[in-house]
């Protein structure tokens, strides 16, 4: 089964990882006003005084033009190039599609795996170095990736997963396909998890936040020959503050808050039309409630509201507003003029989406900054490191693979 999913992307890395990081770090720091802010916190254009021409141009975009740019960041960067260093960003974030190998897996190994997820697994597996060493699958879920590598490479695989239900289901699938896999029910942050890394090559596909950085630390200390990981959900930290891993990034110009780490994840190229409609409705209602709460409280500042069940969006704006007010212990008037607040919310949504367009041009550069921090950490620990894409972004926008060897 061929697993070379994607297209070759021309262009070489601009020098060493350290030089690459330095150029990106400098550009992000110089451009901080374009991305290091929260669009939904602001009632007016964030650059109203400093960039009035940009604000007028954004305001003039139709919703159809905006929707087109939102799905094509290259076109968005080109449209914004009179104001943003879009071409330099494009050059610094161009990644090669890593060379793959042919995979020959047994039929029906994809039993129970959604199609796009299976494409991600095959593309990732085709870029894992072959070895005689046992393999550790970190944060394995049901062990789909480990099952592919066990089948194609004949390797013994240990799949570490903290949800006991997923371990049981993964073990059942391994028995069904006759794969040599051991499932270990274990918290990845527990001391006993570190012992599992020793002597193993390691793989992690979309391990979130501190889960993948914990694996990196264990592997650097006492791991096997290779490490292949695709980072995800950079904001999921165990502590309150973000700290770079590498000495290079700690000495860099860009200083990130935990909130900044959400920006790279604000891309849903795989979302359907229904999901996008719900997202726009939720943004509209949140902005309408924000206008309402500012007036009720007499305080002109944003009030964060918890995540909601999407079913609440079917109940009407007033129901949503009273739910949000209850969560923030805020008393609303007995009667709410829905039409008036929704009109004000629509005006806010118009500006927020257009300000987000500017910030979103920096999603990939910021993600690459975070990936380079991880790659440089591994390099500082003595590993040989390369980064690239393992599939196209249409399959998953979290398509960067860090590959380290000793």
C-alpha angles and dihedrals in degrees: 000000000000115000102179092123113173139025133284112261114212123226135072129242111276098247124298124350088255093053091045091052093047092055093047093043091053094048094048091048092050090048098045093119089065098054113010097084138075111250095198091056092065126078094193134036109297091221096038094128101030100041110022093157092056091048091052091048092050092047090053094055112110118228089250092053090046093050090052093051092045090062096045113051092179090059090043091053091049091050090050095043094106086068107021132055089243098153094051089049091051092051094049094047098047109120131187122237101247117242112265136202130224115267123205109191128173118261120271093019086130092065109150096003119122114241100248092045090051090052090053092050094049093046092049094045091051089062099048110107115246117243143156091235120105114261129233117206105203119210086001104178104192091346098249094148093045090049091055092049093045090051098044100038103028090234128153106245130202111198114200116200133158098209108083092202091058091047090054093048092046091051090051092052091047091053090046091056096036094240122160097239133144118200116209119197100214142136107247089220094053119104092242090061090065090059090056091061094057113106094002134110106231137217130184124178112197097341106175128242115301090011092074095037089053089054090049092054093048093047092048090053102042113349136126133264100290142031123192118181141160111205123221141173096021091186095065098100130157092222132053097246133057118233124181116242099218127067088227093059093042087059093044129110097243115086115191133200122208089255091058089062091070093067099078090053096056092097124099107173089159096054117116127227092264093054091049091051091052091048092052091046092050092049090049093051094043091053091047090051090047090056090048096048093049090056095043094048095038087226119120099213137100117268113204116228123203123252114280138217106254089229087071088070088069093059100070133260097276091056089050092047093051091046090052092045091051090052090053094041091242123149113223126199117268092249125040122197096224096184093053095048093044090053090053089045090053090054090051092047090052091057097037095054091049093048088048089055089063094046092046092063084071097051096095095040091053092047090051090050088056093045092049089051088057093044091050091050090056091046090051087055090057102264128134106238137192131174132198144127122293096192140000120283090245087070093045133339087217090072103133118118124199111202119189130179136176 
